[in-house]
Amino acid sequence: MRRDQKGLTLVEVLVSILILAAGSVYLLQALAKSAEVQRKMEDQNSFYPFMASKLAEIEMRVSPEKNPFKPAKGSFSDKAQRYEWNVST
């Protein structure tokens, strides 16, 4: 290629494509990790209302005069997730 011609050499184009490909890989990995973290947070956020409800139910049964607790267990599910709980003293 003569020096007075305009444009890019094949090597320059290949290096540019390589840089873009590497950047795309890192971007896709970051997006996948972000989606995984969001899914975990949604699972936790769906679990907490059920847990708070069960704890409130247990607190209502507590009295200082007697021991109201009998071992108990149960389960509930939300979306595709299944949760199990167990209360014992």
C-alpha positions as CSV (number, residue, x, y, z in Angstrom):
1,M,0.0,0.0,0.0
2,R,1.4,3.4,-0.9
3,R,1.7,6.0,1.8
4,D,-0.5,8.5,0.0
5,Q,-3.5,6.2,-0.1
6,K,-6.2,6.6,2.4
7,G,-7.9,3.8,4.4
8,L,-7.0,1.2,6.9
9,T,-4.7,-1.8,6.5
10,L,-6.0,-5.4,7.1
11,V,-4.0,-5.6,10.4
12,E,-5.6,-2.4,11.7
13,V,-9.1,-3.8,10.9
14,L,-8.3,-7.1,12.5
15,V,-7.0,-5.5,15.7
16,S,-10.1,-3.3,15.9
17,I,-12.4,-6.3,15.5
18,L,-10.4,-8.1,18.2
19,I,-10.8,-5.2,20.6
20,L,-14.5,-5.0,19.9
21,A,-14.9,-8.8,20.4
22,A,-13.1,-8.7,23.7
23,G,-15.2,-5.8,25.0
24,S,-18.4,-7.5,23.9
25,V,-17.4,-10.7,25.8
26,Y,-16.8,-8.7,29.0
27,L,-20.1,-6.8,28.5
28,L,-22.1,-10.0,28.1
29,Q,-20.5,-11.5,31.2
30,A,-21.4,-8.5,33.2
31,L,-25.0,-8.6,31.9
32,A,-25.3,-12.3,32.8
33,K,-24.0,-11.7,36.3
34,S,-26.4,-8.8,36.7
35,A,-29.3,-11.0,35.7
36,E,-28.2,-13.7,38.2
37,V,-28.0,-11.2,41.0
38,Q,-31.4,-9.8,40.2
39,R,-33.0,-13.3,40.1
40,K,-31.5,-14.0,43.6
41,M,-32.8,-10.7,44.9
42,E,-36.3,-11.4,43.5
43,D,-36.2,-14.8,45.3
44,Q,-35.2,-13.2,48.6
45,N,-37.8,-10.4,48.2
46,S,-40.5,-13.0,47.6
47,F,-39.4,-15.0,50.7
48,Y,-39.3,-12.2,53.2
49,P,-43.1,-11.4,53.3
50,F,-43.9,-15.0,54.0
51,M,-41.2,-15.2,56.7
52,A,-42.4,-12.0,58.3
53,S,-46.0,-13.3,58.3
54,K,-45.0,-16.6,60.0
55,L,-42.9,-14.7,62.6
56,A,-45.8,-12.4,63.4
57,E,-48.1,-15.5,63.8
58,I,-45.6,-17.0,66.3
59,E,-45.2,-13.8,68.2
60,M,-48.9,-13.6,68.7
61,R,-48.9,-17.0,70.4
62,V,-46.2,-16.1,72.9
63,S,-47.2,-15.5,76.5
64,P,-45.0,-15.4,79.5
65,E,-47.2,-17.7,81.6
66,K,-47.0,-20.7,79.4
67,N,-44.8,-22.2,76.7
68,P,-47.1,-22.1,73.7
69,F,-44.6,-23.6,71.4
70,K,-45.0,-27.1,70.1
71,P,-42.6,-28.1,67.4
72,A,-44.1,-27.1,64.1
73,K,-43.0,-27.2,60.5
74,G,-44.5,-26.3,57.2
75,S,-43.8,-25.1,53.7
76,F,-45.0,-22.6,51.1
77,S,-44.1,-21.8,47.6
78,D,-43.9,-18.7,45.4
79,K,-43.3,-18.8,41.7
80,A,-41.0,-21.8,41.1
81,Q,-39.4,-21.7,44.5
82,R,-40.4,-23.8,47.5
83,Y,-39.6,-22.8,51.1
84,E,-39.7,-24.9,54.2
85,W,-39.8,-23.7,57.8
86,N,-39.3,-25.3,61.2
87,V,-40.0,-24.0,64.7
88,S,-38.8,-25.7,67.8
89,T,-37.8,-24.7,71.3
